[in-house]
Every structure is written in C-alpha cells, then in structure tokens.
C-alpha cells in the first residue's frame, strides 16, 4: 500500500479565518494514514485590511496584528493539542514569528505531505500571501495538498473521481507519482491534455495510460481546448467529470511552460472547488 510512504504531515497555521478548518482536515488525514502531524503556527498576519493603506498605517497594523497573533499562540497550541489528542494521533508544535514561507521551508524538507489553504488572488485581503502555495510548491521538493476554503474533511483513501492535468514535463511526472497513493482506488481517473492536436494528445497520453494500467489504475484520456485558457479548461472539466481531486505540476516562471501551463497552475490554485495536489 503506497499510503505507507506518507508518515509525516505538515499543516500551515496562521492567524487567519480558515485556520481551524485547515487544522481539522489535517488531523483527519493524519488519523487516516496513522501519520505524525507537525502543526506550524506562524504569528505573522496574513491579511491586510482595505483601510490599512500607506506605509505608516500598514506598519502600525502589522505591529498590532503581530502582537495579537503572538498572544493567541498559547490558545492555538491548546486547540491543536485538543484536536490531536482527541483523534489519538502523534503530533508536535512548531512556532515562528517572521516570514511564512521561510518557516514552512525550514519544516517541509522532512515531511511527506504539506497541507495549505487555497488563496484567492482576486481577494484584496490575501495580497500579503497570494503566492504562498505556489512558492512553497516550487521549493518544497514534495507534494503539497491545497484545500479549498471551508473544507475541513478530506478522505485521501476514497476519492471517487480524479482529474490529472497532464503535459509532458518533470513537474507533471512528479505530481503524478506523488498522487499514486490517492488515485489507486479512485473509481474514475481522467488524464487531460489541453490544447493539443488529437494525434499529439494521444501520443502524450499513451505511455502514461500504460504506466497507470500496470499499477491497476484504469484512466481515460480527454483532449480538447475550448476557451484557450488552460486553467479554466481544467476547472471546467473538473466540474464536468465531478472530480474530487485535481493533480497537476507547478512550473517556474522562467520557463516556456509557464506561458502555457504556469499561469494555469496559479489560476487553479486560486479558483479550484476541490482539493488540489501539486508537485514541482
């Protein structure tokens, strides 16, 4: 069972409204996998209110918000202890006060799966961390599970329908391999190539379909381009096939792939209604 390889989880906690739902989801996943959970709380505000404009106002807000976040640390650690002990899982507390990404990258190298919340790029209040999931995926060297806001339960062992956004790249290959524990029991798996000529799409998909078949995973290939925007195509198809997990790679901004798929990964991170597994 490939799930045996996932034994340490990292969940990102912060003074944000989705912290508790993210924690509940992470505790549930750790219990499913009999895994150890590292709860990293960073006492740095992640939201900048619309009224806090200008350098002076922003600095004052950040100072006050950081002080409030530090004061909450004890209560949040107690909540983590309550949730984890109630679930009967192994856990540890990690704490930081500066940059969220730096603290995450300090922890991420010795975990098997990192759990974050989705960030809405069109939401003004998210402007301080709008690149956090994307930057973490780029630097993590392992899979990152991005949860839609409000999701507090995820059963990694019972996904019904999985959509794999595929392009022939090391990022997509890594994401596919990292997702195997989660898709091996899925009833429906779709491999999507976007914007390719039919023959090109078939040639791209054929070795992947065979690779999955040798692992007992039957996948169907879908190839089309309707809107010309890969991110929209992925999410539209996810709705169409009722996917409850999307798998895709994340691409660096300097590469040609970013022009084709990088903006798609950013769009999907911000707008997906279902969990998203990403790797780089």
Secondary structure by P-SEA (a helix, b strand, c coil): cccccccbbbbbbccccaaaaaaaaaaaaaaaacbbbbbbbbccccccccccccaaaaaaaaaaaaaaaaaaaaaaaaaaaaaaaaacccbbbbbbcccaaaaaaaccccccbbbbbbbcccccccccccaaaaaaaacccbbbbbbcccccccccccccbbbbbccccaaaaaaaaaaccccccccbbbbbbccccaaaaaaacaaaaaaaaaacbbbbbbbbbccccaaaaaaaaaaaacccbbbbbbbbcccccccccaaaaaaaaaccccbbbbcc
